[in-house]
Amino acid sequence: MSPSAPDVPSAPDRASRSAPLITAPVLPGWDHAVSGKVRELYVPAGEDLAGAREVLVVATDRISAYDFSLAPGIPDKGRVLTGISLFWFEQLADIVPNHVISAEDVPEQVRGRALRCRALDMIPLECVVRGYLTGSGRADYERDGAVGGHALPAGLVEASRLPRPLFTPSTKAEQGEHDENITVDQARERLGGELVDRLDELTRAVYVRAQQIAAERGILLADTKLEFGFSRADGTLTLGDEVLTPDSSRFWSADAYREGVTQPSLDKQFVRDWLTSDASGWDRTSGQEPPELPADVVAQTRDRYVKAFERLTGREFASAE
């Protein structure tokens, strides 16, 4: 399994089907290892990915949806996601250790969007936790009356608050395939009951803490995806990848929340909604590449990401010079 980095493939590449030709920057002291959908992964010069004890994770401005890398990128997105992740890693440090070594001891060329991290052997499971019914969780509920194997009461609708936060894992798909929602019991069969129970406990604990912090800032955390791995240094179960960002979470404005309708969001859902709208002219089932994002969609997406950063962290976002 590969060291920790969101959307980074194990080998040779798990990038999106329409990934553009990527030229990763040359960084002193680091060798480029692999390009993911939205991140570049480096290892210390002279080391290989399989044996590295630390990695450099560089967040780009690329954005992906429905297993496609989209064009153009979203200005400042890499810096926004890195800043939000650092905020949450600090808030969650007493719940679970994370992979970050330093955000400062990185090459100047990528400062602000790069993290030096402990290398992890990643657990092949997407740890999703849901507090509200939406997205694929709603589709599962309408089909089965359950989400992730958790039976739910009848009568729930789009954006209904769930009786309790639910751990609803999914598989980590190979290139060209989709992640698949599975039940907790199926996850236990694949990875063992003790490990999955621990992931369940940690994932829900992270959600409860983050939900409380977000609510204080007028944001509802509808759901989020976490990824964990084992430290190559000492085997510690560690929170890796990005955490609680607009790429990996659904953030809704509390003052606009209404059950039964699609919520205004401060996350990537805005891009997904445009892609599946008549305005894009794209058929998701066609297998064809999505169209280029228009300038207004790019600008509105950036605005949502920056607002998420500022409302969550309480800091003004400073654009790169």
CORURRA-V418944 format. One record per residue. N is the residue number from 1. RES is the residue in one small letter. PSI is psi in degrees with one decimal (none if undefined). Layout:
N_RES_PSI / N_RES_PSI
This chain:
1_m_155.2 / 2_s_158.6 / 3_p_164.9 / 4_s_123.6 / 5_a_127.6 / 6_p_137.3 / 7_d_16.0 / 8_v_129.4 / 9_p_159.0 / 10_s_-40.5 / 11_a_146.6 / 12_p_-20.6 / 13_d_133.0 / 14_r_23.4 / 15_a_165.9 / 16_s_159.3 / 17_r_-31.5 / 18_s_27.9 / 19_a_128.7 / 20_p_164.4 / 21_l_122.9 / 22_i_130.7 / 23_t_105.1 / 24_a_142.9 / 25_p_147.3 / 26_v_125.6 / 27_l_128.4 / 28_p_131.8 / 29_g_-1.1 / 30_w_143.6 / 31_d_133.6 / 32_h_131.4 / 33_a_-46.7 / 34_v_151.1 / 35_s_124.9 / 36_g_-169.5 / 37_k_-40.1 / 38_v_2.9 / 39_r_155.8 / 40_e_138.4 / 41_l_130.7 / 42_y_155.5 / 43_v_158.1 / 44_p_143.2 / 45_a_130.9 / 46_g_-8.5 / 47_e_162.7 / 48_d_160.4 / 49_l_-38.0 / 50_a_-29.8 / 51_g_-0.6 / 52_a_142.5 / 53_r_-15.4 / 54_e_159.8 / 55_v_161.4 / 56_l_120.2 / 57_v_119.8 / 58_v_118.4 / 59_a_123.7 / 60_t_-178.5 / 61_d_7.0 / 62_r_152.3 / 63_i_144.3 / 64_s_155.8 / 65_a_141.3 / 66_y_38.8 / 67_d_17.9 / 68_f_138.8 / 69_s_130.8 / 70_l_157.6 / 71_a_145.7 / 72_p_-177.6 / 73_g_178.0 / 74_i_114.3 / 75_p_133.6 / 76_d_2.1 / 77_k_-42.9 / 78_g_-39.1 / 79_r_-36.6 / 80_v_-48.6 / 81_l_-38.4 / 82_t_-43.8 / 83_g_-41.6 / 84_i_-42.7 / 85_s_-44.2 / 86_l_-40.1 / 87_f_-48.6 / 88_w_-37.6 / 89_f_-39.8 / 90_e_-41.7 / 91_q_-24.7 / 92_l_4.4 / 93_a_-28.2 / 94_d_-7.1 / 95_i_-43.8 / 96_v_138.7 / 97_p_151.9 / 98_n_173.0 / 99_h_-3.1 / 100_v_129.9 / 101_i_-48.9 / 102_s_143.0 / 103_a_-7.2 / 104_e_-39.8 / 105_d_65.8 / 106_v_160.7 / 107_p_139.4 / 108_e_-32.8 / 109_q_-28.7 / 110_v_16.5 / 111_r_136.4 / 112_g_-19.8 / 113_r_17.2 / 114_a_147.0 / 115_l_129.8 / 116_r_126.0 / 117_c_153.1 / 118_r_136.9 / 119_a_136.2 / 120_l_147.1 / 121_d_108.1 / 122_m_143.4 / 123_i_128.3 / 124_p_62.9 / 125_l_131.1 / 126_e_119.3 / 127_c_92.5 / 128_v_138.0 / 129_v_135.5 / 130_r_132.9 / 131_g_-15.4 / 132_y_157.1 / 133_l_115.0 / 134_t_172.1 / 135_g_-142.3 / 136_s_-25.1 / 137_g_-41.0 / 138_r_-40.1 / 139_a_-42.7 / 140_d_-41.6 / 141_y_-43.3 / 142_e_-27.5 / 143_r_-43.5 / 144_d_-11.3 / 145_g_16.6 / 146_a_159.3 / 147_v_123.1 / 148_g_25.9 / 149_g_-2.6 / 150_h_113.4 / 151_a_138.2 / 152_l_154.8 / 153_p_154.6 / 154_a_158.9 / 155_g_2.1 / 156_l_149.3 / 157_v_-179.2 / 158_e_129.0 / 159_a_11.4 / 160_s_138.7 / 161_r_132.9 / 162_l_154.8 / 163_p_-28.2 / 164_r_158.6 / 165_p_134.7 / 166_l_131.4 / 167_f_114.9 / 168_t_85.3 / 169_p_162.3 / 170_s_160.4 / 171_t_160.9 / 172_k_111.0 / 173_a_153.6 / 174_e_174.0 / 175_q_133.7 / 176_g_-1.7 / 177_e_168.6 / 178_h_146.3 / 179_d_146.3 / 180_e_126.1 / 181_n_133.1 / 182_i_167.0 / 183_t_164.4 / 184_v_-39.6 / 185_d_-39.8 / 186_q_-36.8 / 187_a_-40.7 / 188_r_-39.8 / 189_e_-35.3 / 190_r_-39.8 / 191_l_-9.5 / 192_g_140.1 / 193_g_-41.1 / 194_e_-45.1 / 195_l_-45.4 / 196_v_-37.8 / 197_d_-37.2 / 198_r_-40.9 / 199_l_-40.1 / 200_d_-49.3 / 201_e_-47.4 / 202_l_-42.1 / 203_t_-44.7 / 204_r_-33.5 / 205_a_-41.1 / 206_v_-44.1 / 207_y_-46.1 / 208_v_-45.1 / 209_r_-47.5 / 210_a_-37.9 / 211_q_-41.1 / 212_q_-44.7 / 213_i_-44.4 / 214_a_-40.4 / 215_a_-36.1 / 216_e_-19.2 / 217_r_15.3 / 218_g_23.1 / 219_i_135.1 / 220_l_127.0 / 221_l_100.5 / 222_a_-44.5 / 223_d_168.0 / 224_t_162.4 / 225_k_130.5 / 226_l_156.5 / 227_e_140.1 / 228_f_158.3 / 229_g_175.0 / 230_f_128.6 / 231_s_132.7 / 232_r_-17.5 / 233_a_-45.3 / 234_d_6.5 / 235_g_7.6 / 236_t_135.7 / 237_l_123.4 / 238_t_141.4 / 239_l_124.3 / 240_g_-165.7 / 241_d_-158.3 / 242_e_165.7 / 243_v_126.5 / 244_l_48.8 / 245_t_169.9 / 246_p_-14.9 / 247_d_-31.3 / 248_s_2.1 / 249_s_162.5 / 250_r_119.3 / 251_f_124.6 / 252_w_144.8 / 253_s_123.0 / 254_a_-35.8 / 255_d_-11.0 / 256_a_3.4 / 257_y_129.8 / 258_r_123.1 / 259_e_141.8 / 260_g_-5.4 / 261_v_162.2 / 262_t_133.9 / 263_q_142.3 / 264_p_135.6 / 265_s_159.1 / 266_l_54.4 / 267_d_-168.7 / 268_k_-12.6 / 269_q_-29.8 / 270_f_-41.6 / 271_v_-44.2 / 272_r_-43.2 / 273_d_-40.2 / 274_w_-42.3 / 275_l_-35.8 / 276_t_7.8 / 277_s_164.3 / 278_d_-28.4 / 279_a_-32.6 / 280_s_-27.8 / 281_g_15.5 / 282_w_137.0 / 283_d_113.1 / 284_r_-28.6 / 285_t_1.6 / 286_s_-22.5 / 287_g_-5.6 / 288_q_157.0 / 289_e_145.6 / 290_p_159.5 / 291_p_165.8 / 292_e_141.7 / 293_l_129.8 / 294_p_161.1 / 295_a_-37.8 / 296_d_-33.2 / 297_v_-41.5 / 298_v_-48.0 / 299_a_-42.2 / 300_q_-33.6 / 301_t_-46.2 / 302_r_-43.8 / 303_d_-41.9 / 304_r_-41.7 / 305_y_-43.6 / 306_v_-41.3 / 307_k_-40.6 / 308_a_-45.0 / 309_f_-50.0 / 310_e_-38.9 / 311_r_-37.0 / 312_l_-46.4 / 313_t_-20.8 / 314_g_13.4 / 315_r_149.9 / 316_e_136.5 / 317_f_129.6 / 318_a_117.6 / 319_s_153.1 / 320_a_143.7 / 321_e_none
